[in-house]
Structure formats: structure tokens, C-alpha cells
Amino acid sequence: WHLAARFVTSLPSTPPTVADEVWVDGHLLAGERALWVQLSNQDRRHSAAVARRFAAARPDATRAEIAGAILHDVGKIECGLGTFGRVLGTLVGPRTAAFRAYHDHEEIGAEMARRAGSEPATVELIAQRGPAFAALDASDHA
């Protein structure tokens, strides 16, 4: 269900709302924001929605954890795949360099965030680890 819903919401290329942009800006360091703006409009809309659900589910979340939720898919920048390429990559697996990058986007994104100056808690959450990961996973699949 999660992937079907994500596919449908990935079709329009409208940017995130101004309210989402302002909310995201309030939780990202400058280097993290530089990564986030490289995401497609679809991915930025998705990341803001997931992070808002995460923050609601985990009211004691730190700024670093919320940044990790916002940037949870930032490694997808490296694969260079659009919506249909990602669907194909999901179906066929990591058979090409781009599909491998898509499948490994969590570790790639964690390294990107580390290089951008993110706190360890942010990097850990992007890499799908740490005490806040269960809340992020639930928020991403809601």
C-alpha cells in the first residue's frame, strides 16, 4: 500500500507548500538545507509530510531527529531516477548502478548528511538506525 500511495503522490510536480518550506527550514542546518533543496518537488513534499507525522508521533523528538526524518530519502539524489525509474528499480532490484544507488539510498544519504555537517542522531536516523527509527518507519509507511 505504501508504495502505491507514494507512486500516486509522486506524479504531480508541484512544490511543497510555503508552510512546509518554512517548517522544514526551522529544523535543518544550512548544510542539510542545501541537500534538501536538491530533492525533487515530489520528494520534498513527501519528506515534509513524513517528518510532520514523525514529529507528531514523537513530540519529544530533537531537532536532529526531525532533520533525520526530513532527510530520510536524501540519498535518492544519487540514483538520478524519476518516479518510473524507481518503480522499475523496485521491481527488478539492484541490477544497475542507478538501481543499486536507489536500493542503498539510506546509507548514501547518511554519508551525505555526515559530510554536510549533520549531528550523529540525524545521520543515524537516515541510516535507519537508532531509537527514533521505529517512529520514522511508521511515519513513512502511514
N, C-alpha and C positions, 0 to 999 in steps of 0.2 A: 504493500500500500504506500509506504513512504516514497519509494522510487517513482511510482505512478503519479503521485501528487506532486513530487518535485519536478517531474517532466512537464506537467501541465503548467505549473507556475514559472517554468523556465522559458516558456515560449515568448511572452511579451518582453520587449527590451526596455521597458520604462525604468527610469532610475528610482532609487529609494525615495521615500518622501523626505521633505525638508525636516520633519520631526525626527525621522530615523537618522538622518545625517547628523543632526545636532546631538542626538542621544549617543550615537556611536563616537562622535568627536569627543564627548565628555569622558570616554573610557579608554581612549587609545593614546599612547605616547606618540611623539612625532614620527619615529621610525615605523611604528605599527600602522599609523595612518597612511604612510607612504606605500605600505604593502596593500592595505585595504582598498585604496583607490585604484589599484591595478586590476582588481577583480571586475568581472563584467557586471553590468547593472543587475542582471538576474542573480548572480552570486552575492552581490552586496545586499539586495533585498532579502535573500534567503538568510544571510548571516545575521542581519539585524533582527529578523523575526525569531531566529533560533536563540540569539543572545537575549532578547527580551523575555522569551519563555524561560530561559535558564535563570535570569535574574529574578523572575517572579517565583520560580521553584526553589531558589536558593537565596533568600533575602539577605543572608549574611555573607554573600559572595564578595570577595575582594575585587578591587579594580583589575588586578592582574588576572583573576579568574574570568571576569567578564570580558576582558580583552581576548583571552583564550577562546571563549565562546564566539566572539565576533570573528576571530581569525581562524576558526576551526577548519575551514576549507581553503585557506590561502595558498596551500601547496598546489592547488589545481592550476594556478597561473603557469606553472612549469610545463604542464602537459599540452597546453595550447589547444585543447579540444573544446568545441562548442557542444551544445545540447545533444545533437545527433551523434557526434563522435563519442561522447560519454556513454550514450546508450549502447553503441556498438562495443565500446571498451568493456562495459559491464557484461555484455553477452558473451564476448569472445575471450575475455581475460587479458593478462599482460603479455600479449604476443608481439607488440612493437614497443619501441622506446616511449612513444607518447602514451600508449596504454599502460605501460609499466609505471610511468610517472603518475598517471591518473590513479592507479591502484595503490601507489606508495605516497599519495599526497599528504598524508598525516606526518610522516617522518620528514618529508621535504619541507612542508610548511613549518614544522617545529624548528628546523635548521634555519629557515629564512627568518623566522621570528627571533631566534637567538642572535643571528647576525645583525638584526635591526635594533637590538638593544632591549628586547623584552625581558621581563623578570622570569626567573625559573618556573614559577607557577603557571605563567602563560604558556611557556614552551612545553611544559609537561602536559597541560590540558590539550594543546593542539596535537601532541603525540599520542593522545588517547590514554593518558595515564593520570594517576593522582586521585585524591579523594573527591574531587568535583566531577570526575569523568562520568559517573553514572547519571548525574543530573544533566550534563551536556548531551549524552547519548539519548536520554529520554526526550529532551527538548528538540533534538534534531529529528527524531522519529515521531513527533507528535502530529 
